[in-house]
Amino acid sequence: MTRQSRSKIIISVAALTVAAGALAGGAAWMTRGPAPQFNSALMPDMVGPIGQDAALWVQRHEVTVSEWNTCHDAGGCGLWLVTRPDQDPDTTPATGLSYPDTQEYVAWLNDTTGHAFRLPRVAEWSAMAESVIPDTPDPIFTDPRLSWASAYMLEAELPRALRPSGSFSTTEDGIADLDGSVWEWTDDCYAGSGAPARPDRCPAFWVAGIHMAAMSYLERDPARGGCAVGTPPAHLGMRLVTDNAPRS
């Protein structure tokens, strides 16, 4: 074997050694592709800032079926939503969502847009909805033994049908449908009396609507009895908020 041939073999072995080491270390030597382009079409329609103590931007309408399925098509959300023939996905609120479902959507949107969206907290939701949520009605029957009848009749007056976005009241800030038939997940944990409210180990979260209710975090259909506290909501959906002004 000639000296030139031996040199080529040594160089080839060294190159393979370097490449193998790089791959074992996570292929740090490989350059990544360009970062995803900012897509303004994916940014939610937000209103704000609102609030006196801290500025908050709030999604004008609840997340729609069309917006949700965009997340599904991109691989960010596991659930695919369908609508009836008489419903428009662009204006139909996304419902049948569990708390983990909402976190998939939030994580995907934040990663895609580079903005920090989240679910509202109960105090924030209550403040933004104060002007459109009615006061707790007086019981129909004053006899304590008939409290079940009062609750039943008052519940029957709640809106249950799923309607297009914008079908209910709009606040002075421009936030629509807070008093509608979709209850919205919040980021506040309900762990029962005396239990620590750790979000990473939370068995239930508060959902906000015409009244507050605590729902099992895995529940998608409140009609099946997944309500931990309060009257079961009609539908479970989501609305986003952010602490920073969204770019357009």
Secondary structure in CASP SS format (residue, H / E / C, confidence):
PFRMAT SS
TARGET T0000
AUTHOR 0000-0000-0000
METHOD secondary structure of the structure
MODEL  1
M C 1.00
T C 1.00
R H 1.00
Q H 1.00
S H 1.00
R H 1.00
S H 1.00
K H 1.00
I H 1.00
I H 1.00
I H 1.00
S H 1.00
V H 1.00
A H 1.00
A H 1.00
L H 1.00
T H 1.00
V H 1.00
A H 1.00
A H 1.00
G H 1.00
A H 1.00
L H 1.00
A H 1.00
G C 1.00
G C 1.00
A C 1.00
A C 1.00
W C 1.00
M C 1.00
T C 1.00
R C 1.00
G C 1.00
P C 1.00
A C 1.00
P C 1.00
Q C 1.00
F C 1.00
N C 1.00
S H 1.00
A H 1.00
L H 1.00
M C 1.00
P C 1.00
D C 1.00
M E 1.00
V E 1.00
G E 1.00
P E 1.00
I E 1.00
G C 1.00
Q C 1.00
D C 1.00
A C 1.00
A C 1.00
L E 1.00
W E 1.00
V E 1.00
Q E 1.00
R C 1.00
H C 1.00
E C 1.00
V C 1.00
T E 1.00
V H 1.00
S H 1.00
E H 1.00
W H 1.00
N H 1.00
T H 1.00
C H 1.00
H H 1.00
D H 1.00
A C 1.00
G C 1.00
G C 1.00
C C 1.00
G C 1.00
L C 1.00
W C 1.00
L C 1.00
V C 1.00
T C 1.00
R C 1.00
P C 1.00
D C 1.00
Q C 1.00
D C 1.00
P C 1.00
D C 1.00
T C 1.00
T C 1.00
P E 1.00
A C 1.00
T C 1.00
G C 1.00
L C 1.00
S C 1.00
Y H 1.00
P H 1.00
D H 1.00
T H 1.00
Q H 1.00
E H 1.00
Y H 1.00
V H 1.00
A H 1.00
W H 1.00
L H 1.00
N H 1.00
D H 1.00
T H 1.00
T H 1.00
G C 1.00
H C 1.00
A C 1.00
F E 1.00
R E 1.00
L C 1.00
P C 1.00
R C 1.00
V H 1.00
A H 1.00
E H 1.00
W H 1.00
S H 1.00
A H 1.00
M H 1.00
A H 1.00
E C 1.00
S C 1.00
V C 1.00
I C 1.00
P C 1.00
D C 1.00
T C 1.00
P C 1.00
D C 1.00
P C 1.00
I C 1.00
F C 1.00
T C 1.00
D C 1.00
P H 1.00
R H 1.00
L H 1.00
S H 1.00
W H 1.00
A H 1.00
S H 1.00
A H 1.00
Y H 1.00
M H 1.00
L H 1.00
E H 1.00
A H 1.00
E C 1.00
L C 1.00
P C 1.00
R C 1.00
A C 1.00
L C 1.00
R C 1.00
P C 1.00
S C 1.00
G C 1.00
S C 1.00
F C 1.00
S C 1.00
T E 1.00
T C 1.00
E C 1.00
D C 1.00
G C 1.00
I C 1.00
A E 1.00
D C 1.00
L C 1.00
D C 1.00
G C 1.00
S C 1.00
V E 1.00
W E 1.00
E E 1.00
W E 1.00
T E 1.00
D E 1.00
D E 1.00
C E 1.00
Y E 1.00
A C 1.00
G C 1.00
S C 1.00
G C 1.00
A C 1.00
P C 1.00
A C 1.00
R C 1.00
P H 1.00
D H 1.00
R H 1.00
C C 1.00
P C 1.00
A E 1.00
F E 1.00
W E 1.00
V E 1.00
A E 1.00
G C 1.00
I C 1.00
H C 1.00
M C 1.00
A E 1.00
A E 1.00
M E 1.00
S E 1.00
Y C 1.00
L C 1.00
E C 1.00
R C 1.00
D C 1.00
P H 1.00
A H 1.00
R H 1.00
G C 1.00
G C 1.00
C E 1.00
A E 1.00
V E 1.00
G C 1.00
T C 1.00
P C 1.00
P C 1.00
A C 1.00
H E 1.00
L E 1.00
G E 1.00
M C 1.00
R C 1.00
L C 1.00
V E 1.00
T E 1.00
D C 1.00
N C 1.00
A C 1.00
P C 1.00
R C 1.00
S C 1.00
END
